[in-house]
Amino acid sequence: MTVSEIVDKLNLAVWGGEDGLHRPVTGGYVSDLLSDVMGNASDGDVWITLQTHKNVMAVASLKEVAAVILVKGLAPDDDTLEQSNKENIPLLGTKMETFEVAGKLYELLKK
């Protein structure tokens, strides 16, 4: 499954990093603690978080995640959006709570 397919199926907003929408998704990771993501997320994961600052994109790039989903209708900071576009890592958004979007992502990926 690709990031683009997940965007369509979960009705996610695309804030930035559109050039990376073709990336394959291999799993998901949920955390708001950057050090936790650095230690445990895997290449190809979709990272779900409420963090909106640019360090999110630095960690996303380091871990080579497929995309980042911001929850609760949160919008990225301008420098976060700029980094998303520079790194070609899709920065996505939803009004859903973390628990809900994580469950829906899990259902999509287990098929």
Biopython code that builds the backbone (N, CA, C, O; Angstrom):
import numpy as np
from Bio.PDB.StructureBuilder import StructureBuilder

atoms = [
    (1, "MET", "N", (0.842, -1.166, 0.000)),
    (1, "MET", "CA", (0.000, 0.000, 0.000)),
    (1, "MET", "C", (0.897, 1.242, 0.000)),
    (1, "MET", "O", (1.954, 1.249, 0.631)),
    (2, "THR", "N", (0.477, 2.277, -0.700)),
    (2, "THR", "CA", (1.260, 3.509, -0.760)),
    (2, "THR", "C", (0.653, 4.580, 0.144)),
    (2, "THR", "O", (-0.483, 4.463, 0.602)),
    (3, "VAL", "N", (1.430, 5.609, 0.382)),
    (3, "VAL", "CA", (0.932, 6.737, 1.174)),
    (3, "VAL", "C", (-0.308, 7.328, 0.508)),
    (3, "VAL", "O", (-1.282, 7.651, 1.189)),
    (4, "SER", "N", (-0.280, 7.470, -0.801)),
    (4, "SER", "CA", (-1.415, 8.027, -1.536)),
    (4, "SER", "C", (-2.698, 7.228, -1.306)),
    (4, "SER", "O", (-3.773, 7.807, -1.147)),
    (5, "GLU", "N", (-2.585, 5.914, -1.290)),
    (5, "GLU", "CA", (-3.759, 5.071, -1.034)),
    (5, "GLU", "C", (-4.291, 5.292, 0.380)),
    (5, "GLU", "O", (-5.504, 5.312, 0.593)),
    (6, "ILE", "N", (-3.404, 5.455, 1.326)),
    (6, "ILE", "CA", (-3.825, 5.709, 2.709)),
    (6, "ILE", "C", (-4.507, 7.070, 2.816)),
    (6, "ILE", "O", (-5.515, 7.215, 3.507)),
    (7, "VAL", "N", (-3.950, 8.063, 2.128)),
    (7, "VAL", "CA", (-4.574, 9.389, 2.105)),
    (7, "VAL", "C", (-6.010, 9.281, 1.618)),
    (7, "VAL", "O", (-6.922, 9.845, 2.222)),
    (8, "ASP", "N", (-6.205, 8.560, 0.531)),
    (8, "ASP", "CA", (-7.550, 8.408, -0.033)),
    (8, "ASP", "C", (-8.483, 7.649, 0.889)),
    (8, "ASP", "O", (-9.615, 8.080, 1.111)),
    (9, "LYS", "N", (-8.034, 6.535, 1.428)),
    (9, "LYS", "CA", (-8.898, 5.677, 2.242)),
    (9, "LYS", "C", (-9.237, 6.287, 3.600)),
    (9, "LYS", "O", (-10.302, 6.014, 4.154)),
    (10, "LEU", "N", (-8.338, 7.110, 4.140)),
    (10, "LEU", "CA", (-8.580, 7.730, 5.453)),
    (10, "LEU", "C", (-9.003, 9.189, 5.342)),
    (10, "LEU", "O", (-9.210, 9.867, 6.348)),
    (11, "ASN", "N", (-9.130, 9.664, 4.094)),
    (11, "ASN", "CA", (-9.553, 11.044, 3.852)),
    (11, "ASN", "C", (-8.654, 12.041, 4.590)),
    (11, "ASN", "O", (-9.132, 12.906, 5.323)),
    (12, "LEU", "N", (-7.357, 11.901, 4.383)),
    (12, "LEU", "CA", (-6.377, 12.742, 5.061)),
    (12, "LEU", "C", (-6.064, 13.986, 4.240)),
    (12, "LEU", "O", (-6.092, 13.951, 3.010)),
    (13, "ALA", "N", (-5.769, 15.074, 4.923)),
    (13, "ALA", "CA", (-5.280, 16.286, 4.263)),
    (13, "ALA", "C", (-3.800, 16.101, 3.972)),
    (13, "ALA", "O", (-3.082, 15.469, 4.747)),
    (14, "VAL", "N", (-3.350, 16.649, 2.865)),
    (14, "VAL", "CA", (-1.923, 16.621, 2.525)),
    (14, "VAL", "C", (-1.390, 18.026, 2.717)),
    (14, "VAL", "O", (-1.697, 18.926, 1.934)),
    (15, "TRP", "N", (-0.591, 18.217, 3.756)),
    (15, "TRP", "CA", (-0.010, 19.522, 4.059)),
    (15, "TRP", "C", (1.219, 19.786, 3.197)),
    (15, "TRP", "O", (1.424, 20.910, 2.740)),
    (16, "GLY", "N", (2.031, 18.769, 2.974)),
    (16, "GLY", "CA", (3.267, 18.947, 2.225)),
    (16, "GLY", "C", (3.892, 17.615, 1.874)),
    (16, "GLY", "O", (3.374, 16.553, 2.219)),
    (17, "GLY", "N", (5.026, 17.694, 1.175)),
    (17, "GLY", "CA", (5.754, 16.497, 0.794)),
    (17, "GLY", "C", (5.057, 15.656, -0.253)),
    (17, "GLY", "O", (5.208, 14.435, -0.280)),
    (18, "GLU", "N", (4.291, 16.307, -1.117)),
    (18, "GLU", "CA", (3.505, 15.586, -2.128)),
    (18, "GLU", "C", (4.345, 14.670, -3.002)),
    (18, "GLU", "O", (3.848, 13.648, -3.475)),
    (19, "ASP", "N", (5.601, 15.014, -3.224)),
    (19, "ASP", "CA", (6.459, 14.185, -4.073)),
    (19, "ASP", "C", (6.733, 12.811, -3.470)),
    (19, "ASP", "O", (7.236, 11.924, -4.160)),
    (20, "GLY", "N", (6.411, 12.627, -2.198)),
    (20, "GLY", "CA", (6.628, 11.331, -1.551)),
    (20, "GLY", "C", (5.372, 10.485, -1.409)),
    (20, "GLY", "O", (5.397, 9.447, -0.748)),
    (21, "LEU", "N", (4.276, 10.914, -2.020)),
    (21, "LEU", "CA", (3.019, 10.171, -1.875)),
    (21, "LEU", "C", (3.076, 8.765, -2.476)),
    (21, "LEU", "O", (2.237, 7.924, -2.155)),
    (22, "HIS", "N", (4.035, 8.509, -3.324)),
    (22, "HIS", "CA", (4.190, 7.190, -3.946)),
    (22, "HIS", "C", (4.897, 6.184, -3.029)),
    (22, "HIS", "O", (4.963, 4.998, -3.354)),
    (23, "ARG", "N", (5.419, 6.639, -1.897)),
    (23, "ARG", "CA", (6.200, 5.776, -1.007)),
    (23, "ARG", "C", (5.377, 4.575, -0.529)),
    (23, "ARG", "O", (4.194, 4.714, -0.218)),
    (24, "PRO", "N", (5.999, 3.409, -0.474)),
    (24, "PRO", "CA", (5.304, 2.248, 0.084)),
    (24, "PRO", "C", (5.245, 2.338, 1.614)),
    (24, "PRO", "O", (6.172, 2.829, 2.258)),
    (25, "VAL", "N", (4.152, 1.862, 2.167)),
    (25, "VAL", "CA", (3.951, 1.853, 3.619)),
    (25, "VAL", "C", (4.049, 0.415, 4.093)),
    (25, "VAL", "O", (3.378, -0.470, 3.563)),
    (26, "THR", "N", (4.887, 0.188, 5.093)),
    (26, "THR", "CA", (5.091, -1.163, 5.609)),
    (26, "THR", "C", (4.567, -1.348, 7.025)),
    (26, "THR", "O", (4.482, -2.475, 7.512)),
    (27, "GLY", "N", (4.212, -0.244, 7.695)),
    (27, "GLY", "CA", (3.727, -0.348, 9.064)),
    (27, "GLY", "C", (3.337, 1.019, 9.592)),
    (27, "GLY", "O", (3.267, 1.999, 8.850)),
    (28, "GLY", "N", (3.088, 1.061, 10.876)),
    (28, "GLY", "CA", (2.734, 2.316, 11.519)),
    (28, "GLY", "C", (3.424, 2.430, 12.861)),
    (28, "GLY", "O", (3.819, 1.432, 13.463)),
    (29, "TYR", "N", (3.564, 3.672, 13.322)),
    (29, "TYR", "CA", (4.153, 3.903, 14.636)),
    (29, "TYR", "C", (3.462, 5.103, 15.261)),
    (29, "TYR", "O", (3.246, 6.114, 14.593)),
    (30, "VAL", "N", (3.115, 5.000, 16.532)),
    (30, "VAL", "CA", (2.429, 6.066, 17.245)),
    (30, "VAL", "C", (3.267, 6.486, 18.439)),
    (30, "VAL", "O", (3.541, 5.683, 19.330)),
    (31, "SER", "N", (3.670, 7.745, 18.450)),
    (31, "SER", "CA", (4.393, 8.284, 19.597)),
    (31, "SER", "C", (4.522, 9.792, 19.450)),
    (31, "SER", "O", (4.603, 10.319, 18.340)),
    (32, "ASP", "N", (4.540, 10.471, 20.577)),
    (32, "ASP", "CA", (4.780, 11.911, 20.603)),
    (32, "ASP", "C", (6.151, 12.223, 21.190)),
    (32, "ASP", "O", (6.519, 13.389, 21.333)),
    (33, "LEU", "N", (6.892, 11.199, 21.523)),
    (33, "LEU", "CA", (8.215, 11.356, 22.105)),
    (33, "LEU", "C", (9.258, 11.077, 21.019)),
    (33, "LEU", "O", (9.396, 9.942, 20.560)),
    (34, "LEU", "N", (9.985, 12.109, 20.614)),
    (34, "LEU", "CA", (10.911, 11.984, 19.500)),
    (34, "LEU", "C", (11.961, 10.908, 19.733)),
    (34, "LEU", "O", (12.297, 10.166, 18.810)),
    (35, "SER", "N", (12.483, 10.813, 20.945)),
    (35, "SER", "CA", (13.505, 9.805, 21.221)),
    (35, "SER", "C", (12.937, 8.396, 21.092)),
    (35, "SER", "O", (13.656, 7.477, 20.700)),
    (36, "ASP", "N", (11.679, 8.215, 21.411)),
    (36, "ASP", "CA", (11.030, 6.916, 21.250)),
    (36, "ASP", "C", (10.940, 6.551, 19.769)),
    (36, "ASP", "O", (11.215, 5.414, 19.387)),
    (37, "VAL", "N", (10.559, 7.509, 18.951)),
    (37, "VAL", "CA", (10.461, 7.272, 17.510)),
    (37, "VAL", "C", (11.845, 6.966, 16.942)),
    (37, "VAL", "O", (11.997, 6.052, 16.131)),
    (38, "MET", "N", (12.847, 7.724, 17.364)),
    (38, "MET", "CA", (14.208, 7.482, 16.880)),
    (38, "MET", "C", (14.674, 6.069, 17.228)),
    (38, "MET", "O", (15.387, 5.443, 16.445)),
    (39, "GLY", "N", (14.285, 5.575, 18.373)),
    (39, "GLY", "CA", (14.735, 4.264, 18.805)),
    (39, "GLY", "C", (13.915, 3.099, 18.296)),
    (39, "GLY", "O", (14.389, 1.963, 18.293)),
    (40, "ASN", "N", (12.675, 3.366, 17.857)),
    (40, "ASN", "CA", (11.787, 2.229, 17.602)),
    (40, "ASN", "C", (11.018, 2.231, 16.283)),
    (40, "ASN", "O", (10.557, 1.173, 15.855)),
    (41, "ALA", "N", (10.865, 3.358, 15.636)),
    (41, "ALA", "CA", (10.140, 3.377, 14.356)),
    (41, "ALA", "C", (10.999, 2.701, 13.293)),
    (41, "ALA", "O", (12.223, 2.635, 13.409)),
    (42, "SER", "N", (10.335, 2.205, 12.260)),
    (42, "SER", "CA", (11.032, 1.491, 11.185)),
    (42, "SER", "C", (10.863, 2.204, 9.852)),
    (42, "SER", "O", (9.925, 2.975, 9.654)),
    (43, "ASP", "N", (11.785, 1.931, 8.947)),
    (43, "ASP", "CA", (11.662, 2.439, 7.585)),
    (43, "ASP", "C", (10.299, 2.039, 7.036)),
    (43, "ASP", "O", (9.859, 0.903, 7.212)),
    (44, "GLY", "N", (9.643, 2.966, 6.377)),
    (44, "GLY", "CA", (8.360, 2.675, 5.744)),
    (44, "GLY", "C", (7.157, 2.811, 6.649)),
    (44, "GLY", "O", (6.028, 2.658, 6.184)),
    (45, "ASP", "N", (7.359, 3.097, 7.938)),
    (45, "ASP", "CA", (6.228, 3.320, 8.839)),
    (45, "ASP", "C", (5.540, 4.640, 8.529)),
    (45, "ASP", "O", (6.161, 5.573, 8.019)),
    (46, "VAL", "N", (4.262, 4.706, 8.840)),
    (46, "VAL", "CA", (3.554, 5.974, 8.917)),
    (46, "VAL", "C", (3.559, 6.340, 10.388)),
    (46, "VAL", "O", (3.084, 5.579, 11.231)),
    (47, "TRP", "N", (4.102, 7.512, 10.690)),
    (47, "TRP", "CA", (4.226, 7.968, 12.074)),
    (47, "TRP", "C", (3.042, 8.870, 12.401)),
    (47, "TRP", "O", (2.792, 9.859, 11.712)),
    (48, "ILE", "N", (2.320, 8.520, 13.455)),
    (48, "ILE", "CA", (1.163, 9.295, 13.910)),
    (48, "ILE", "C", (1.577, 10.056, 15.167)),
    (48, "ILE", "O", (2.082, 9.465, 16.121)),
    (49, "THR", "N", (1.357, 11.391, 15.159)),
    (49, "THR", "CA", (1.786, 12.232, 16.280)),
    (49, "THR", "C", (0.954, 13.501, 16.372)),
    (49, "THR", "O", (0.238, 13.864, 15.439)),
    (50, "LEU", "N", (1.064, 14.165, 17.515)),
    (50, "LEU", "CA", (0.470, 15.495, 17.652)),
    (50, "LEU", "C", (1.539, 16.588, 17.669)),
    (50, "LEU", "O", (1.226, 17.771, 17.803)),
    (51, "GLN", "N", (2.786, 16.188, 17.535)),
    (51, "GLN", "CA", (3.886, 17.163, 17.485)),
    (51, "GLN", "C", (3.886, 17.872, 16.124)),
    (51, "GLN", "O", (3.746, 17.225, 15.086)),
    (52, "THR", "N", (4.042, 19.190, 16.131)),
    (52, "THR", "CA", (3.950, 19.961, 14.881)),
    (52, "THR", "C", (5.226, 20.736, 14.547)),
    (52, "THR", "O", (5.262, 21.431, 13.532)),
    (53, "HIS", "N", (6.266, 20.636, 15.367)),
    (53, "HIS", "CA", (7.482, 21.421, 15.151)),
    (53, "HIS", "C", (8.431, 20.715, 14.183)),
    (53, "HIS", "O", (8.266, 19.532, 13.886)),
    (54, "LYS", "N", (9.422, 21.455, 13.697)),
    (54, "LYS", "CA", (10.261, 20.932, 12.619)),
    (54, "LYS", "C", (11.139, 19.749, 13.014)),
    (54, "LYS", "O", (11.601, 19.018, 12.138)),
    (55, "ASN", "N", (11.377, 19.544, 14.282)),
    (55, "ASN", "CA", (12.158, 18.375, 14.694)),
    (55, "ASN", "C", (11.465, 17.069, 14.299)),
    (55, "ASN", "O", (12.118, 16.036, 14.145)),
    (56, "VAL", "N", (10.149, 17.120, 14.137)),
    (56, "VAL", "CA", (9.414, 15.947, 13.669)),
    (56, "VAL", "C", (9.954, 15.503, 12.316)),
    (56, "VAL", "O", (10.161, 14.312, 12.085)),
    (57, "MET", "N", (10.179, 16.457, 11.429)),
    (57, "MET", "CA", (10.648, 16.104, 10.087)),
    (57, "MET", "C", (12.094, 15.622, 10.112)),
    (57, "MET", "O", (12.486, 14.790, 9.294)),
    (58, "ALA", "N", (12.879, 16.137, 11.039)),
    (58, "ALA", "CA", (14.261, 15.655, 11.162)),
    (58, "ALA", "C", (14.267, 14.183, 11.570)),
    (58, "ALA", "O", (15.028, 13.388, 11.019)),
    (59, "VAL", "N", (13.431, 13.825, 12.521)),
    (59, "VAL", "CA", (13.341, 12.438, 12.967)),
    (59, "VAL", "C", (12.732, 11.569, 11.864)),
    (59, "VAL", "O", (13.184, 10.447, 11.637)),
    (60, "ALA", "N", (11.717, 12.081, 11.188)),
    (60, "ALA", "CA", (11.080, 11.339, 10.088)),
    (60, "ALA", "C", (12.097, 11.018, 9.000)),
    (60, "ALA", "O", (12.102, 9.914, 8.455)),
    (61, "SER", "N", (12.947, 11.972, 8.687)),
    (61, "SER", "CA", (13.979, 11.763, 7.677)),
    (61, "SER", "C", (15.020, 10.759, 8.156)),
    (61, "SER", "O", (15.414, 9.863, 7.409)),
    (62, "LEU", "N", (15.461, 10.908, 9.394)),
    (62, "LEU", "CA", (16.447, 9.994, 9.979)),
    (62, "LEU", "C", (15.953, 8.551, 9.943)),
    (62, "LEU", "O", (16.713, 7.639, 9.618)),
    (63, "LYS", "N", (14.691, 8.348, 10.275)),
    (63, "LYS", "CA", (14.129, 6.996, 10.346)),
    (63, "LYS", "C", (13.534, 6.531, 9.018)),
    (63, "LYS", "O", (13.078, 5.393, 8.902)),
    (64, "GLU", "N", (13.540, 7.408, 8.023)),
    (64, "GLU", "CA", (13.003, 7.090, 6.694)),
    (64, "GLU", "C", (11.570, 6.580, 6.765)),
    (64, "GLU", "O", (11.213, 5.590, 6.125)),
    (65, "VAL", "N", (10.747, 7.282, 7.562)),
    (65, "VAL", "CA", (9.336, 6.922, 7.603)),
    (65, "VAL", "C", (8.684, 7.299, 6.277)),
    (65, "VAL", "O", (9.170, 8.175, 5.561)),
    (66, "ALA", "N", (7.583, 6.632, 5.959)),
    (66, "ALA", "CA", (6.890, 6.881, 4.695)),
    (66, "ALA", "C", (6.116, 8.191, 4.734)),
    (66, "ALA", "O", (6.004, 8.880, 3.720)),
    (67, "ALA", "N", (5.579, 8.538, 5.905)),
    (67, "ALA", "CA", (4.773, 9.754, 6.050)),
    (67, "ALA", "C", (4.556, 10.034, 7.530)),
    (67, "ALA", "O", (4.792, 9.183, 8.387)),
    (68, "VAL", "N", (4.099, 11.253, 7.805)),
    (68, "VAL", "CA", (3.741, 11.661, 9.162)),
    (68, "VAL", "C", (2.294, 12.123, 9.130)),
    (68, "VAL", "O", (1.910, 12.906, 8.262)),
    (69, "ILE", "N", (1.488, 11.642, 10.074)),
    (69, "ILE", "CA", (0.106, 12.096, 10.211)),
    (69, "ILE", "C", (-0.016, 12.910, 11.489)),
    (69, "ILE", "O", (0.295, 12.426, 12.578)),
    (70, "LEU", "N", (-0.473, 14.154, 11.347)),
    (70, "LEU", "CA", (-0.794, 15.003, 12.494)),
    (70, "LEU", "C", (-2.265, 14.803, 12.838)),
    (70, "LEU", "O", (-3.117, 14.796, 11.949)),
    (71, "VAL", "N", (-2.564, 14.642, 14.108)),
    (71, "VAL", "CA", (-3.919, 14.328, 14.567)),
    (71, "VAL", "C", (-4.619, 15.549, 15.158)),
    (71, "VAL", "O", (-4.021, 16.615, 15.301)),
    (72, "LYS", "N", (-5.900, 15.374, 15.500)),
    (72, "LYS", "CA", (-6.710, 16.361, 16.218)),
    (72, "LYS", "C", (-6.868, 17.686, 15.487)),
    (72, "LYS", "O", (-7.138, 18.707, 16.120)),
    (73, "GLY", "N", (-6.705, 17.691, 14.167)),
    (73, "GLY", "CA", (-6.847, 18.919, 13.395)),
    (73, "GLY", "C", (-5.688, 19.883, 13.560)),
    (73, "GLY", "O", (-5.806, 21.056, 13.207)),
    (74, "LEU", "N", (-4.571, 19.407, 14.090)),
    (74, "LEU", "CA", (-3.403, 20.266, 14.282)),
    (74, "LEU", "C", (-2.743, 20.596, 12.950)),
    (74, "LEU", "O", (-2.705, 19.765, 12.042)),
    (75, "ALA", "N", (-2.230, 21.802, 12.841)),
    (75, "ALA", "CA", (-1.542, 22.251, 11.627)),
    (75, "ALA", "C", (-0.042, 22.322, 11.897)),
    (75, "ALA", "O", (0.376, 22.644, 13.009)),
    (76, "PRO", "N", (0.764, 22.024, 10.884)),
    (76, "PRO", "CA", (2.221, 22.072, 11.078)),
    (76, "PRO", "C", (2.726, 23.505, 11.154)),
    (76, "PRO", "O", (2.139, 24.415, 10.570)),
    (77, "ASP", "N", (3.816, 23.691, 11.875)),
    (77, "ASP", "CA", (4.511, 24.975, 11.863)),
    (77, "ASP", "C", (5.045, 25.203, 10.449)),
    (77, "ASP", "O", (5.238, 24.251, 9.693)),
    (78, "ASP", "N", (5.282, 26.463, 10.098)),
    (78, "ASP", "CA", (5.774, 26.797, 8.753)),
    (78, "ASP", "C", (7.095, 26.105, 8.442)),
    (78, "ASP", "O", (7.287, 25.600, 7.336)),
    (79, "ASP", "N", (8.004, 26.078, 9.410)),
    (79, "ASP", "CA", (9.303, 25.439, 9.144)),
    (79, "ASP", "C", (9.175, 23.920, 9.040)),
    (79, "ASP", "O", (9.989, 23.276, 8.378)),
    (80, "THR", "N", (8.169, 23.348, 9.682)),
    (80, "THR", "CA", (7.911, 21.915, 9.553)),
    (80, "THR", "C", (7.432, 21.603, 8.139)),
    (80, "THR", "O", (7.872, 20.636, 7.517)),
    (81, "LEU", "N", (6.543, 22.420, 7.657)),
    (81, "LEU", "CA", (6.021, 22.259, 6.299)),
    (81, "LEU", "C", (7.132, 22.422, 5.262)),
    (81, "LEU", "O", (7.210, 21.666, 4.294)),
    (82, "GLU", "N", (7.977, 23.405, 5.476)),
    (82, "GLU", "CA", (9.111, 23.623, 4.574)),
    (82, "GLU", "C", (10.028, 22.400, 4.544)),
    (82, "GLU", "O", (10.477, 21.985, 3.476)),
    (83, "GLN", "N", (10.303, 21.831, 5.701)),
    (83, "GLN", "CA", (11.173, 20.650, 5.781)),
    (83, "GLN", "C", (10.503, 19.429, 5.146)),
    (83, "GLN", "O", (11.179, 18.608, 4.524)),
    (84, "SER", "N", (9.191, 19.303, 5.296)),
    (84, "SER", "CA", (8.453, 18.215, 4.663)),
    (84, "SER", "C", (8.633, 18.252, 3.153)),
    (84, "SER", "O", (8.882, 17.225, 2.522)),
    (85, "ASN", "N", (8.506, 19.440, 2.584)),
    (85, "ASN", "CA", (8.673, 19.595, 1.137)),
    (85, "ASN", "C", (10.113, 19.343, 0.708)),
    (85, "ASN", "O", (10.354, 18.746, -0.341)),
    (86, "LYS", "N", (11.063, 19.792, 1.507)),
    (86, "LYS", "CA", (12.483, 19.601, 1.185)),
    (86, "LYS", "C", (12.857, 18.123, 1.208)),
    (86, "LYS", "O", (13.606, 17.659, 0.349)),
    (87, "GLU", "N", (12.342, 17.386, 2.182)),
    (87, "GLU", "CA", (12.681, 15.966, 2.359)),
    (87, "GLU", "C", (11.774, 15.041, 1.534)),
    (87, "GLU", "O", (12.036, 13.842, 1.442)),
    (88, "ASN", "N", (10.708, 15.596, 0.934)),
    (88, "ASN", "CA", (9.718, 14.793, 0.193)),
    (88, "ASN", "C", (9.076, 13.720, 1.061)),
    (88, "ASN", "O", (8.793, 12.614, 0.602)),
    (89, "ILE", "N", (8.853, 14.066, 2.319)),
    (89, "ILE", "CA", (8.151, 13.172, 3.237)),
    (89, "ILE", "C", (6.757, 13.752, 3.433)),
    (89, "ILE", "O", (6.610, 14.848, 3.974)),
    (90, "PRO", "N", (5.728, 13.020, 2.993)),
    (90, "PRO", "CA", (4.380, 13.551, 3.133)),
    (90, "PRO", "C", (4.025, 13.876, 4.584)),
    (90, "PRO", "O", (4.221, 13.070, 5.493)),
    (91, "LEU", "N", (3.503, 15.073, 4.761)),
    (91, "LEU", "CA", (3.007, 15.540, 6.049)),
    (91, "LEU", "C", (1.499, 15.633, 5.900)),
    (91, "LEU", "O", (0.981, 16.463, 5.153)),
    (92, "LEU", "N", (0.807, 14.769, 6.620)),
    (92, "LEU", "CA", (-0.629, 14.597, 6.456)),
    (92, "LEU", "C", (-1.359, 15.053, 7.703)),
    (92, "LEU", "O", (-0.753, 15.209, 8.763)),
    (93, "GLY", "N", (-2.660, 15.266, 7.579)),
    (93, "GLY", "CA", (-3.428, 15.708, 8.729)),
    (93, "GLY", "C", (-4.809, 15.100, 8.769)),
    (93, "GLY", "O", (-5.377, 14.719, 7.745)),
    (94, "THR", "N", (-5.338, 15.019, 9.984)),
    (94, "THR", "CA", (-6.688, 14.529, 10.208)),
    (94, "THR", "C", (-7.268, 15.185, 11.453)),
    (94, "THR", "O", (-6.530, 15.626, 12.334)),
    (95, "LYS", "N", (-8.586, 15.245, 11.519)),
    (95, "LYS", "CA", (-9.255, 15.728, 12.723)),
    (95, "LYS", "C", (-9.478, 14.596, 13.716)),
    (95, "LYS", "O", (-9.888, 14.826, 14.854)),
    (96, "MET", "N", (-9.206, 13.367, 13.275)),
    (96, "MET", "CA", (-9.392, 12.208, 14.152)),
    (96, "MET", "C", (-8.434, 12.259, 15.336)),
    (96, "MET", "O", (-7.370, 12.874, 15.273)),
    (97, "GLU", "N", (-8.838, 11.603, 16.404)),
    (97, "GLU", "CA", (-7.961, 11.388, 17.554)),
    (97, "GLU", "C", (-6.930, 10.321, 17.178)),
    (97, "GLU", "O", (-7.141, 9.549, 16.243)),
    (98, "THR", "N", (-5.838, 10.284, 17.898)),
    (98, "THR", "CA", (-4.762, 9.335, 17.640)),
    (98, "THR", "C", (-5.264, 7.889, 17.649)),
    (98, "THR", "O", (-4.940, 7.116, 16.747)),
    (99, "PHE", "N", (-6.031, 7.532, 18.635)),
    (99, "PHE", "CA", (-6.538, 6.168, 18.774)),
    (99, "PHE", "C", (-7.341, 5.751, 17.542)),
    (99, "PHE", "O", (-7.190, 4.638, 17.037)),
    (100, "GLU", "N", (-8.190, 6.652, 17.069)),
    (100, "GLU", "CA", (-9.045, 6.330, 15.926)),
    (100, "GLU", "C", (-8.240, 6.145, 14.640)),
    (100, "GLU", "O", (-8.426, 5.156, 13.931)),
    (101, "VAL", "N", (-7.351, 7.086, 14.336)),
    (101, "VAL", "CA", (-6.592, 6.972, 13.091)),
    (101, "VAL", "C", (-5.622, 5.791, 13.146)),
    (101, "VAL", "O", (-5.376, 5.146, 12.127)),
    (102, "ALA", "N", (-5.076, 5.508, 14.313)),
    (102, "ALA", "CA", (-4.185, 4.353, 14.443)),
    (102, "ALA", "C", (-4.944, 3.056, 14.180)),
    (102, "ALA", "O", (-4.433, 2.163, 13.503)),
    (103, "GLY", "N", (-6.140, 2.951, 14.704)),
    (103, "GLY", "CA", (-6.959, 1.760, 14.474)),
    (103, "GLY", "C", (-7.317, 1.589, 13.008)),
    (103, "GLY", "O", (-7.272, 0.481, 12.473)),
    (104, "LYS", "N", (-7.669, 2.683, 12.367)),
    (104, "LYS", "CA", (-8.019, 2.613, 10.946)),
    (104, "LYS", "C", (-6.806, 2.264, 10.092)),
    (104, "LYS", "O", (-6.919, 1.491, 9.141)),
    (105, "LEU", "N", (-5.651, 2.826, 10.422)),
    (105, "LEU", "CA", (-4.435, 2.498, 9.692)),
    (105, "LEU", "C", (-4.091, 1.017, 9.875)),
    (105, "LEU", "O", (-3.715, 0.340, 8.918)),
    (106, "TYR", "N", (-4.219, 0.529, 11.085)),
    (106, "TYR", "CA", (-3.953, -0.882, 11.355)),
    (106, "TYR", "C", (-4.842, -1.772, 10.503)),
    (106, "TYR", "O", (-4.369, -2.735, 9.900)),
    (107, "GLU", "N", (-6.123, -1.452, 10.451)),
    (107, "GLU", "CA", (-7.064, -2.255, 9.650)),
    (107, "GLU", "C", (-6.675, -2.262, 8.175)),
    (107, "GLU", "O", (-6.770, -3.299, 7.518)),
    (108, "LEU", "N", (-6.243, -1.130, 7.651)),
    (108, "LEU", "CA", (-5.827, -1.056, 6.256)),
    (108, "LEU", "C", (-4.584, -1.904, 5.975)),
    (108, "LEU", "O", (-4.495, -2.586, 4.954)),
    (109, "LEU", "N", (-3.640, -1.846, 6.893)),
    (109, "LEU", "CA", (-2.354, -2.506, 6.668)),
    (109, "LEU", "C", (-2.382, -4.011, 6.927)),
    (109, "LEU", "O", (-1.532, -4.735, 6.410)),
    (110, "LYS", "N", (-3.330, -4.488, 7.706)),
    (110, "LYS", "CA", (-3.342, -5.920, 8.008)),
    (110, "LYS", "C", (-3.983, -6.740, 6.903)),
    (110, "LYS", "O", (-3.923, -7.969, 6.939)),
    (111, "LYS", "N", (-4.597, -6.089, 5.918)),
    (111, "LYS", "CA", (-5.257, -6.813, 4.821)),
    (111, "LYS", "C", (-4.269, -7.437, 3.891)),
    (111, "LYS", "O", (-4.660, -8.080, 2.917)),
]
sb = StructureBuilder()
sb.init_structure("model")
sb.init_model(0)
sb.init_chain("A")
sb.init_seg("    ")
for serial, (resi, resn, name, xyz) in enumerate(atoms, 1):
    if name == "N":
        sb.init_residue(resn, " ", resi, " ")
    sb.init_atom(name, np.array(xyz, "f"), 0.0, 1.0, " ", f" {name:<3s}", serial, name[0])
structure = sb.get_structure()
